[in-house]
Amino acid sequence: MTALTARSRASVDRCHALALAAGGTCDGAPGLRPHYHPAYYGAYFRDLDGNKLCVACHEPEGGV
């Protein structure tokens, strides 16, 4: 899995939406994943080749 860091939760949402619009499939909708840490907000998707990707923000709500 490849992981990308986003500066805000809104960026995570946008990236996930764009990936799905481009033909990717959802592998975990955007949301908090507190089992990683309290501020972890991530989304998972698969590209057209089936590769799993993650985009995550590690900042508290509101970003940096």
PDB file of N, H, CA, C and O in Angstrom:
ATOM      1  N   MET A   1       0.855  -1.177   0.000  1.00  0.00           N
ATOM      2  CA  MET A   1       0.000   0.000   0.000  1.00  0.00           C
ATOM      3  C   MET A   1       0.894   1.231   0.000  1.00  0.00           C
ATOM      4  O   MET A   1       1.915   1.282   0.685  1.00  0.00           O
ATOM      5  N   THR A   2       0.489   2.202  -0.772  1.00  0.00           N
ATOM      6  H   THR A   2      -0.341   2.160  -1.329  1.00  0.00           H
ATOM      7  CA  THR A   2       1.154   3.500  -0.804  1.00  0.00           C
ATOM      8  C   THR A   2       0.327   4.475   0.008  1.00  0.00           C
ATOM      9  O   THR A   2      -0.896   4.518  -0.124  1.00  0.00           O
ATOM     10  N   ALA A   3       0.991   5.263   0.852  1.00  0.00           N
ATOM     11  H   ALA A   3       1.985   5.228   0.959  1.00  0.00           H
ATOM     12  CA  ALA A   3       0.294   6.248   1.686  1.00  0.00           C
ATOM     13  C   ALA A   3       0.786   7.650   1.370  1.00  0.00           C
ATOM     14  O   ALA A   3       1.982   7.879   1.187  1.00  0.00           O
ATOM     15  N   LEU A   4      -0.143   8.570   1.311  1.00  0.00           N
ATOM     16  H   LEU A   4      -1.114   8.384   1.460  1.00  0.00           H
ATOM     17  CA  LEU A   4       0.148   9.975   1.045  1.00  0.00           C
ATOM     18  C   LEU A   4      -0.343  10.811   2.223  1.00  0.00           C
ATOM     19  O   LEU A   4      -1.365  10.490   2.829  1.00  0.00           O
ATOM     20  N   THR A   5       0.371  11.867   2.545  1.00  0.00           N
ATOM     21  H   THR A   5       1.201  12.128   2.052  1.00  0.00           H
ATOM     22  CA  THR A   5      -0.025  12.745   3.641  1.00  0.00           C
ATOM     23  C   THR A   5      -0.729  13.977   3.091  1.00  0.00           C
ATOM     24  O   THR A   5      -0.263  14.599   2.136  1.00  0.00           O
ATOM     25  N   ALA A   6      -1.843  14.316   3.699  1.00  0.00           N
ATOM     26  H   ALA A   6      -2.222  13.811   4.474  1.00  0.00           H
ATOM     27  CA  ALA A   6      -2.601  15.521   3.329  1.00  0.00           C
ATOM     28  C   ALA A   6      -2.481  16.538   4.459  1.00  0.00           C
ATOM     29  O   ALA A   6      -2.293  16.168   5.618  1.00  0.00           O
ATOM     30  N   ARG A   7      -2.588  17.810   4.120  1.00  0.00           N
ATOM     31  H   ARG A   7      -2.740  18.111   3.178  1.00  0.00           H
ATOM     32  CA  ARG A   7      -2.480  18.864   5.125  1.00  0.00           C
ATOM     33  C   ARG A   7      -3.776  19.126   5.863  1.00  0.00           C
ATOM     34  O   ARG A   7      -3.769  19.758   6.919  1.00  0.00           O
ATOM     35  N   SER A   8      -4.899  18.647   5.319  1.00  0.00           N
ATOM     36  H   SER A   8      -4.905  18.134   4.461  1.00  0.00           H
ATOM     37  CA  SER A   8      -6.182  18.895   5.979  1.00  0.00           C
ATOM     38  C   SER A   8      -7.127  17.727   5.727  1.00  0.00           C
ATOM     39  O   SER A   8      -6.938  16.937   4.802  1.00  0.00           O
ATOM     40  N   ARG A   9      -8.137  17.640   6.565  1.00  0.00           N
ATOM     41  H   ARG A   9      -8.291  18.282   7.316  1.00  0.00           H
ATOM     42  CA  ARG A   9      -9.155  16.606   6.387  1.00  0.00           C
ATOM     43  C   ARG A   9      -9.948  16.842   5.116  1.00  0.00           C
ATOM     44  O   ARG A   9     -10.374  15.892   4.458  1.00  0.00           O
ATOM     45  N   ALA A  10     -10.149  18.108   4.767  1.00  0.00           N
ATOM     46  H   ALA A  10      -9.804  18.880   5.301  1.00  0.00           H
ATOM     47  CA  ALA A  10     -10.853  18.424   3.518  1.00  0.00           C
ATOM     48  C   ALA A  10     -10.071  17.899   2.319  1.00  0.00           C
ATOM     49  O   ALA A  10     -10.669  17.452   1.340  1.00  0.00           O
ATOM     50  N   SER A  11      -8.755  17.947   2.383  1.00  0.00           N
ATOM     51  H   SER A  11      -8.270  18.310   3.178  1.00  0.00           H
ATOM     52  CA  SER A  11      -7.925  17.417   1.294  1.00  0.00           C
ATOM     53  C   SER A  11      -8.071  15.907   1.177  1.00  0.00           C
ATOM     54  O   SER A  11      -8.080  15.366   0.071  1.00  0.00           O
ATOM     55  N   VAL A  12      -8.185  15.225   2.314  1.00  0.00           N
ATOM     56  H   VAL A  12      -8.177  15.664   3.212  1.00  0.00           H
ATOM     57  CA  VAL A  12      -8.421  13.779   2.303  1.00  0.00           C
ATOM     58  C   VAL A  12      -9.747  13.491   1.598  1.00  0.00           C
ATOM     59  O   VAL A  12      -9.825  12.618   0.733  1.00  0.00           O
ATOM     60  N   ASP A  13     -10.778  14.229   1.975  1.00  0.00           N
ATOM     61  H   ASP A  13     -10.715  14.938   2.677  1.00  0.00           H
ATOM     62  CA  ASP A  13     -12.099  14.051   1.356  1.00  0.00           C
ATOM     63  C   ASP A  13     -12.037  14.267  -0.150  1.00  0.00           C
ATOM     64  O   ASP A  13     -12.576  13.469  -0.917  1.00  0.00           O
ATOM     65  N   ARG A  14     -11.373  15.355  -0.580  1.00  0.00           N
ATOM     66  H   ARG A  14     -10.936  16.003   0.043  1.00  0.00           H
ATOM     67  CA  ARG A  14     -11.284  15.672  -2.012  1.00  0.00           C
ATOM     68  C   ARG A  14     -10.512  14.599  -2.774  1.00  0.00           C
ATOM     69  O   ARG A  14     -10.926  14.180  -3.855  1.00  0.00           O
ATOM     70  N   CYS A  15      -9.404  14.162  -2.215  1.00  0.00           N
ATOM     71  H   CYS A  15      -9.068  14.503  -1.337  1.00  0.00           H
ATOM     72  CA  CYS A  15      -8.588  13.149  -2.883  1.00  0.00           C
ATOM     73  C   CYS A  15      -9.372  11.847  -3.058  1.00  0.00           C
ATOM     74  O   CYS A  15      -9.334  11.229  -4.123  1.00  0.00           O
ATOM     75  N   HIS A  16     -10.067  11.446  -2.028  1.00  0.00           N
ATOM     76  H   HIS A  16     -10.098  11.947  -1.163  1.00  0.00           H
ATOM     77  CA  HIS A  16     -10.881  10.219  -2.105  1.00  0.00           C
ATOM     78  C   HIS A  16     -11.964  10.372  -3.174  1.00  0.00           C
ATOM     79  O   HIS A  16     -12.167   9.470  -3.986  1.00  0.00           O
ATOM     80  N   ALA A  17     -12.653  11.500  -3.174  1.00  0.00           N
ATOM     81  H   ALA A  17     -12.488  12.233  -2.513  1.00  0.00           H
ATOM     82  CA  ALA A  17     -13.711  11.737  -4.161  1.00  0.00           C
ATOM     83  C   ALA A  17     -13.150  11.742  -5.585  1.00  0.00           C
ATOM     84  O   ALA A  17     -13.759  11.175  -6.493  1.00  0.00           O
ATOM     85  N   LEU A  18     -12.006  12.371  -5.782  1.00  0.00           N
ATOM     86  H   LEU A  18     -11.511  12.831  -5.045  1.00  0.00           H
ATOM     87  CA  LEU A  18     -11.394  12.413  -7.114  1.00  0.00           C
ATOM     88  C   LEU A  18     -10.954  11.026  -7.562  1.00  0.00           C
ATOM     89  O   LEU A  18     -11.090  10.677  -8.734  1.00  0.00           O
ATOM     90  N   ALA A  19     -10.429  10.237  -6.637  1.00  0.00           N
ATOM     91  H   ALA A  19     -10.319  10.520  -5.684  1.00  0.00           H
ATOM     92  CA  ALA A  19     -10.010   8.873  -6.987  1.00  0.00           C
ATOM     93  C   ALA A  19     -11.201   8.044  -7.448  1.00  0.00           C
ATOM     94  O   ALA A  19     -11.103   7.300  -8.424  1.00  0.00           O
ATOM     95  N   LEU A  20     -12.324   8.170  -6.750  1.00  0.00           N
ATOM     96  H   LEU A  20     -12.404   8.774  -5.957  1.00  0.00           H
ATOM     97  CA  LEU A  20     -13.512   7.419  -7.145  1.00  0.00           C
ATOM     98  C   LEU A  20     -14.068   7.923  -8.469  1.00  0.00           C
ATOM     99  O   LEU A  20     -14.520   7.131  -9.296  1.00  0.00           O
ATOM    100  N   ALA A  21     -14.038   9.240  -8.674  1.00  0.00           N
ATOM    101  H   ALA A  21     -13.671   9.884  -8.002  1.00  0.00           H
ATOM    102  CA  ALA A  21     -14.527   9.817  -9.927  1.00  0.00           C
ATOM    103  C   ALA A  21     -13.678   9.369 -11.121  1.00  0.00           C
ATOM    104  O   ALA A  21     -14.167   9.297 -12.248  1.00  0.00           O
ATOM    105  N   ALA A  22     -12.401   9.070 -10.860  1.00  0.00           N
ATOM    106  H   ALA A  22     -12.003   9.129  -9.945  1.00  0.00           H
ATOM    107  CA  ALA A  22     -11.499   8.633 -11.921  1.00  0.00           C
ATOM    108  C   ALA A  22     -11.595   7.133 -12.180  1.00  0.00           C
ATOM    109  O   ALA A  22     -10.883   6.602 -13.032  1.00  0.00           O
ATOM    110  N   GLY A  23     -12.480   6.445 -11.444  1.00  0.00           N
ATOM    111  H   GLY A  23     -13.059   6.876 -10.752  1.00  0.00           H
ATOM    112  CA  GLY A  23     -12.686   5.025 -11.687  1.00  0.00           C
ATOM    113  C   GLY A  23     -12.142   4.110 -10.610  1.00  0.00           C
ATOM    114  O   GLY A  23     -12.256   2.890 -10.723  1.00  0.00           O
ATOM    115  N   GLY A  24     -11.548   4.679  -9.561  1.00  0.00           N
ATOM    116  H   GLY A  24     -11.455   5.671  -9.470  1.00  0.00           H
ATOM    117  CA  GLY A  24     -11.064   3.868  -8.448  1.00  0.00           C
ATOM    118  C   GLY A  24     -12.227   3.342  -7.628  1.00  0.00           C
ATOM    119  O   GLY A  24     -13.373   3.747  -7.826  1.00  0.00           O
ATOM    120  N   THR A  25     -11.929   2.445  -6.715  1.00  0.00           N
ATOM    121  H   THR A  25     -10.998   2.115  -6.554  1.00  0.00           H
ATOM    122  CA  THR A  25     -12.961   1.885  -5.845  1.00  0.00           C
ATOM    123  C   THR A  25     -12.644   2.193  -4.387  1.00  0.00           C
ATOM    124  O   THR A  25     -11.482   2.238  -3.985  1.00  0.00           O
ATOM    125  N   CYS A  26     -13.679   2.401  -3.616  1.00  0.00           N
ATOM    126  H   CYS A  26     -14.624   2.364  -3.943  1.00  0.00           H
ATOM    127  CA  CYS A  26     -13.540   2.729  -2.200  1.00  0.00           C
ATOM    128  C   CYS A  26     -13.075   1.494  -1.432  1.00  0.00           C
ATOM    129  O   CYS A  26     -13.612   0.400  -1.608  1.00  0.00           O
ATOM    130  N   ASP A  27     -12.082   1.685  -0.588  1.00  0.00           N
ATOM    131  H   ASP A  27     -11.646   2.573  -0.446  1.00  0.00           H
ATOM    132  CA  ASP A  27     -11.594   0.615   0.273  1.00  0.00           C
ATOM    133  C   ASP A  27     -11.579   1.082   1.730  1.00  0.00           C
ATOM    134  O   ASP A  27     -10.940   0.468   2.584  1.00  0.00           O
ATOM    135  N   GLY A  28     -12.303   2.189   2.001  1.00  0.00           N
ATOM    136  H   GLY A  28     -12.822   2.687   1.307  1.00  0.00           H
ATOM    137  CA  GLY A  28     -12.415   2.763   3.340  1.00  0.00           C
ATOM    138  C   GLY A  28     -12.725   4.240   3.225  1.00  0.00           C
ATOM    139  O   GLY A  28     -11.849   5.041   2.901  1.00  0.00           O
ATOM    140  N   ALA A  29     -13.961   4.601   3.488  1.00  0.00           N
ATOM    141  H   ALA A  29     -14.673   3.950   3.751  1.00  0.00           H
ATOM    142  CA  ALA A  29     -14.402   5.996   3.339  1.00  0.00           C
ATOM    143  C   ALA A  29     -13.617   6.922   4.274  1.00  0.00           C
ATOM    144  O   ALA A  29     -13.094   6.472   5.294  1.00  0.00           O
ATOM    145  N   PRO A  30     -13.531   8.215   3.932  1.00  0.00           N
ATOM    146  CA  PRO A  30     -12.842   9.169   4.792  1.00  0.00           C
ATOM    147  C   PRO A  30     -13.434   9.186   6.201  1.00  0.00           C
ATOM    148  O   PRO A  30     -14.651   9.156   6.385  1.00  0.00           O
ATOM    149  N   GLY A  31     -12.556   9.233   7.171  1.00  0.00           N
ATOM    150  H   GLY A  31     -11.567   9.257   7.021  1.00  0.00           H
ATOM    151  CA  GLY A  31     -13.021   9.294   8.552  1.00  0.00           C
ATOM    152  C   GLY A  31     -11.878   9.149   9.542  1.00  0.00           C
ATOM    153  O   GLY A  31     -10.739   8.860   9.174  1.00  0.00           O
ATOM    154  N   LEU A  32     -12.212   9.356  10.796  1.00  0.00           N
ATOM    155  H   LEU A  32     -13.137   9.591  11.095  1.00  0.00           H
ATOM    156  CA  LEU A  32     -11.231   9.199  11.863  1.00  0.00           C
ATOM    157  C   LEU A  32     -10.869   7.731  12.030  1.00  0.00           C
ATOM    158  O   LEU A  32     -11.719   6.852  11.886  1.00  0.00           O
ATOM    159  N   ARG A  33      -9.625   7.477  12.331  1.00  0.00           N
ATOM    160  H   ARG A  33      -8.935   8.191  12.449  1.00  0.00           H
ATOM    161  CA  ARG A  33      -9.127   6.131  12.627  1.00  0.00           C
ATOM    162  C   ARG A  33      -8.371   6.223  13.955  1.00  0.00           C
ATOM    163  O   ARG A  33      -7.142   6.144  13.970  1.00  0.00           O
ATOM    164  N   PRO A  34      -9.099   6.392  15.079  1.00  0.00           N
ATOM    165  CA  PRO A  34      -8.451   6.636  16.366  1.00  0.00           C
ATOM    166  C   PRO A  34      -7.591   5.485  16.862  1.00  0.00           C
ATOM    167  O   PRO A  34      -6.797   5.669  17.785  1.00  0.00           O
ATOM    168  N   HIS A  35      -7.729   4.301  16.271  1.00  0.00           N
ATOM    169  H   HIS A  35      -8.373   4.152  15.521  1.00  0.00           H
ATOM    170  CA  HIS A  35      -6.866   3.198  16.680  1.00  0.00           C
ATOM    171  C   HIS A  35      -5.421   3.426  16.244  1.00  0.00           C
ATOM    172  O   HIS A  35      -4.515   2.768  16.756  1.00  0.00           O
ATOM    173  N   TYR A  36      -5.186   4.359  15.293  1.00  0.00           N
ATOM    174  H   TYR A  36      -5.922   4.893  14.877  1.00  0.00           H
ATOM    175  CA  TYR A  36      -3.820   4.741  14.929  1.00  0.00           C
ATOM    176  C   TYR A  36      -3.323   5.845  15.864  1.00  0.00           C
ATOM    177  O   TYR A  36      -2.268   5.707  16.484  1.00  0.00           O
ATOM    178  N   HIS A  37      -4.077   6.929  15.964  1.00  0.00           N
ATOM    179  H   HIS A  37      -4.934   7.041  15.460  1.00  0.00           H
ATOM    180  CA  HIS A  37      -3.872   7.983  16.949  1.00  0.00           C
ATOM    181  C   HIS A  37      -5.084   8.905  16.899  1.00  0.00           C
ATOM    182  O   HIS A  37      -5.821   8.884  15.912  1.00  0.00           O
ATOM    183  N   PRO A  38      -5.316   9.720  17.940  1.00  0.00           N
ATOM    184  CA  PRO A  38      -6.573  10.482  18.034  1.00  0.00           C
ATOM    185  C   PRO A  38      -6.877  11.411  16.857  1.00  0.00           C
ATOM    186  O   PRO A  38      -8.048  11.641  16.554  1.00  0.00           O
ATOM    187  N   ALA A  39      -5.859  11.949  16.190  1.00  0.00           N
ATOM    188  H   ALA A  39      -4.908  11.762  16.436  1.00  0.00           H
ATOM    189  CA  ALA A  39      -6.104  12.909  15.110  1.00  0.00           C
ATOM    190  C   ALA A  39      -6.040  12.280  13.716  1.00  0.00           C
ATOM    191  O   ALA A  39      -6.222  12.986  12.724  1.00  0.00           O
ATOM    192  N   TYR A  40      -5.789  10.985  13.614  1.00  0.00           N
ATOM    193  H   TYR A  40      -5.641  10.411  14.420  1.00  0.00           H
ATOM    194  CA  TYR A  40      -5.630  10.340  12.310  1.00  0.00           C
ATOM    195  C   TYR A  40      -6.960  10.333  11.561  1.00  0.00           C
ATOM    196  O   TYR A  40      -7.953   9.775  12.026  1.00  0.00           O
ATOM    197  N   TYR A  41      -6.951  10.969  10.390  1.00  0.00           N
ATOM    198  H   TYR A  41      -6.144  11.423  10.012  1.00  0.00           H
ATOM    199  CA  TYR A  41      -8.124  11.041   9.523  1.00  0.00           C
ATOM    200  C   TYR A  41      -7.670  10.526   8.167  1.00  0.00           C
ATOM    201  O   TYR A  41      -6.828  11.148   7.520  1.00  0.00           O
ATOM    202  N   GLY A  42      -8.211   9.412   7.733  1.00  0.00           N
ATOM    203  H   GLY A  42      -8.896   8.907   8.259  1.00  0.00           H
ATOM    204  CA  GLY A  42      -7.725   8.820   6.499  1.00  0.00           C
ATOM    205  C   GLY A  42      -8.825   8.273   5.620  1.00  0.00           C
ATOM    206  O   GLY A  42      -9.979   8.149   6.028  1.00  0.00           O
ATOM    207  N   ALA A  43      -8.434   7.950   4.405  1.00  0.00           N
ATOM    208  H   ALA A  43      -7.495   8.051   4.074  1.00  0.00           H
ATOM    209  CA  ALA A  43      -9.313   7.324   3.423  1.00  0.00           C
ATOM    210  C   ALA A  43      -8.477   6.354   2.607  1.00  0.00           C
ATOM    211  O   ALA A  43      -7.281   6.560   2.399  1.00  0.00           O
ATOM    212  N   TYR A  44      -9.127   5.295   2.151  1.00  0.00           N
ATOM    213  H   TYR A  44     -10.098   5.128   2.320  1.00  0.00           H
ATOM    214  CA  TYR A  44      -8.449   4.258   1.385  1.00  0.00           C
ATOM    215  C   TYR A  44      -9.213   4.004   0.091  1.00  0.00           C
ATOM    216  O   TYR A  44     -10.443   4.042   0.053  1.00  0.00           O
ATOM    217  N   PHE A  45      -8.460   3.747  -0.954  1.00  0.00           N
ATOM    218  H   PHE A  45      -7.461   3.716  -0.923  1.00  0.00           H
ATOM    219  CA  PHE A  45      -9.088   3.425  -2.233  1.00  0.00           C
ATOM    220  C   PHE A  45      -8.131   2.581  -3.055  1.00  0.00           C
ATOM    221  O   PHE A  45      -6.939   2.496  -2.762  1.00  0.00           O
ATOM    222  N   ARG A  46      -8.673   1.966  -4.079  1.00  0.00           N
ATOM    223  H   ARG A  46      -9.642   2.034  -4.317  1.00  0.00           H
ATOM    224  CA  ARG A  46      -7.866   1.176  -5.010  1.00  0.00           C
ATOM    225  C   ARG A  46      -7.904   1.839  -6.386  1.00  0.00           C
ATOM    226  O   ARG A  46      -8.946   2.303  -6.847  1.00  0.00           O
ATOM    227  N   ASP A  47      -6.748   1.867  -7.017  1.00  0.00           N
ATOM    228  H   ASP A  47      -5.901   1.490  -6.642  1.00  0.00           H
ATOM    229  CA  ASP A  47      -6.679   2.442  -8.358  1.00  0.00           C
ATOM    230  C   ASP A  47      -7.185   1.423  -9.379  1.00  0.00           C
ATOM    231  O   ASP A  47      -7.613   0.331  -9.007  1.00  0.00           O
ATOM    232  N   LEU A  48      -7.138   1.773 -10.649  1.00  0.00           N
ATOM    233  H   LEU A  48      -6.790   2.661 -10.951  1.00  0.00           H
ATOM    234  CA  LEU A  48      -7.680   0.917 -11.697  1.00  0.00           C
ATOM    235  C   LEU A  48      -6.927  -0.400 -11.847  1.00  0.00           C
ATOM    236  O   LEU A  48      -7.459  -1.357 -12.409  1.00  0.00           O
ATOM    237  N   ASP A  49      -5.689  -0.455 -11.346  1.00  0.00           N
ATOM    238  H   ASP A  49      -5.257   0.323 -10.889  1.00  0.00           H
ATOM    239  CA  ASP A  49      -4.914  -1.691 -11.382  1.00  0.00           C
ATOM    240  C   ASP A  49      -5.100  -2.523 -10.123  1.00  0.00           C
ATOM    241  O   ASP A  49      -4.547  -3.618 -10.017  1.00  0.00           O
ATOM    242  N   GLY A  50      -5.869  -2.018  -9.172  1.00  0.00           N
ATOM    243  H   GLY A  50      -6.318  -1.129  -9.257  1.00  0.00           H
ATOM    244  CA  GLY A  50      -6.118  -2.746  -7.939  1.00  0.00           C
ATOM    245  C   GLY A  50      -5.167  -2.421  -6.806  1.00  0.00           C
ATOM    246  O   GLY A  50      -5.258  -3.020  -5.735  1.00  0.00           O
ATOM    247  N   ASN A  51      -4.251  -1.476  -7.023  1.00  0.00           N
ATOM    248  H   ASN A  51      -4.177  -0.990  -7.893  1.00  0.00           H
ATOM    249  CA  ASN A  51      -3.327  -1.076  -5.963  1.00  0.00           C
ATOM    250  C   ASN A  51      -4.055  -0.300  -4.875  1.00  0.00           C
ATOM    251  O   ASN A  51      -4.871   0.572  -5.174  1.00  0.00           O
ATOM    252  N   LYS A  52      -3.769  -0.607  -3.624  1.00  0.00           N
ATOM    253  H   LYS A  52      -3.106  -1.315  -3.380  1.00  0.00           H
ATOM    254  CA  LYS A  52      -4.405   0.089  -2.508  1.00  0.00           C
ATOM    255  C   LYS A  52      -3.596   1.335  -2.171  1.00  0.00           C
ATOM    256  O   LYS A  52      -2.373   1.285  -2.033  1.00  0.00           O
ATOM    257  N   LEU A  53      -4.302   2.448  -2.042  1.00  0.00           N
ATOM    258  H   LEU A  53      -5.295   2.488  -2.154  1.00  0.00           H
ATOM    259  CA  LEU A  53      -3.688   3.715  -1.670  1.00  0.00           C
ATOM    260  C   LEU A  53      -4.396   4.295  -0.458  1.00  0.00           C
ATOM    261  O   LEU A  53      -5.578   4.042  -0.224  1.00  0.00           O
ATOM    262  N   CYS A  54      -3.655   5.071   0.297  1.00  0.00           N
ATOM    263  H   CYS A  54      -2.695   5.277   0.106  1.00  0.00           H
ATOM    264  CA  CYS A  54      -4.199   5.728   1.475  1.00  0.00           C
ATOM    265  C   CYS A  54      -3.810   7.199   1.407  1.00  0.00           C
ATOM    266  O   CYS A  54      -2.706   7.537   0.983  1.00  0.00           O
ATOM    267  N   VAL A  55      -4.699   8.047   1.816  1.00  0.00           N
ATOM    268  H   VAL A  55      -5.597   7.772   2.160  1.00  0.00           H
ATOM    269  CA  VAL A  55      -4.372   9.456   2.021  1.00  0.00           C
ATOM    270  C   VAL A  55      -4.833   9.784   3.435  1.00  0.00           C
ATOM    271  O   VAL A  55      -5.957   9.469   3.827  1.00  0.00           O
ATOM    272  N   ALA A  56      -3.938  10.429   4.199  1.00  0.00           N
ATOM    273  H   ALA A  56      -3.025  10.685   3.880  1.00  0.00           H
ATOM    274  CA  ALA A  56      -4.243  10.657   5.607  1.00  0.00           C
ATOM    275  C   ALA A  56      -3.745  12.023   6.068  1.00  0.00           C
ATOM    276  O   ALA A  56      -2.732  12.539   5.595  1.00  0.00           O
ATOM    277  N   CYS A  57      -4.488  12.580   6.999  1.00  0.00           N
ATOM    278  H   CYS A  57      -5.311  12.161   7.384  1.00  0.00           H
ATOM    279  CA  CYS A  57      -4.110  13.821   7.668  1.00  0.00           C
ATOM    280  C   CYS A  57      -3.854  13.469   9.128  1.00  0.00           C
ATOM    281  O   CYS A  57      -4.654  12.773   9.753  1.00  0.00           O
ATOM    282  N   HIS A  58      -2.752  13.944   9.661  1.00  0.00           N
ATOM    283  H   HIS A  58      -2.102  14.509   9.153  1.00  0.00           H
ATOM    284  CA  HIS A  58      -2.385  13.656  11.050  1.00  0.00           C
ATOM    285  C   HIS A  58      -2.592  14.857  11.965  1.00  0.00           C
ATOM    286  O   HIS A  58      -2.177  14.838  13.124  1.00  0.00           O
ATOM    287  N   GLU A  59      -3.231  15.893  11.448  1.00  0.00           N
ATOM    288  H   GLU A  59      -3.568  15.908  10.507  1.00  0.00           H
ATOM    289  CA  GLU A  59      -3.454  17.122  12.214  1.00  0.00           C
ATOM    290  C   GLU A  59      -4.840  17.104  12.853  1.00  0.00           C
ATOM    291  O   GLU A  59      -5.756  16.468  12.332  1.00  0.00           O
ATOM    292  N   PRO A  60      -4.996  17.789  13.963  1.00  0.00           N
ATOM    293  CA  PRO A  60      -6.339  17.943  14.539  1.00  0.00           C
ATOM    294  C   PRO A  60      -7.267  18.649  13.548  1.00  0.00           C
ATOM    295  O   PRO A  60      -6.799  19.264  12.590  1.00  0.00           O
ATOM    296  N   GLU A  61      -8.562  18.563  13.775  1.00  0.00           N
ATOM    297  H   GLU A  61      -8.942  18.063  14.553  1.00  0.00           H
ATOM    298  CA  GLU A  61      -9.522  19.195  12.874  1.00  0.00           C
ATOM    299  C   GLU A  61      -9.152  20.656  12.636  1.00  0.00           C
ATOM    300  O   GLU A  61      -8.814  21.380  13.573  1.00  0.00           O
ATOM    301  N   GLY A  62      -9.218  21.073  11.403  1.00  0.00           N
ATOM    302  H   GLY A  62      -9.493  20.485  10.642  1.00  0.00           H
ATOM    303  CA  GLY A  62      -8.844  22.423  11.035  1.00  0.00           C
ATOM    304  C   GLY A  62      -7.496  22.479  10.320  1.00  0.00           C
ATOM    305  O   GLY A  62      -7.155  23.507   9.736  1.00  0.00           O
ATOM    306  N   GLY A  63      -6.725  21.392  10.356  1.00  0.00           N
ATOM    307  H   GLY A  63      -7.002  20.557  10.831  1.00  0.00           H
ATOM    308  CA  GLY A  63      -5.458  21.330   9.652  1.00  0.00           C
ATOM    309  C   GLY A  63      -4.399  22.196  10.312  1.00  0.00           C
ATOM    310  O   GLY A  63      -4.516  22.582  11.475  1.00  0.00           O
ATOM    311  N   VAL A  64      -3.362  22.491   9.536  1.00  0.00           N
ATOM    312  H   VAL A  64      -3.268  22.178   8.591  1.00  0.00           H
ATOM    313  CA  VAL A  64      -2.236  23.290  10.035  1.00  0.00           C
ATOM    314  C   VAL A  64      -2.410  24.733   9.667  1.00  0.00           C
ATOM    315  O   VAL A  64      -1.562  25.561  10.000  1.00  0.00           O
TER     316      VAL A  64
END
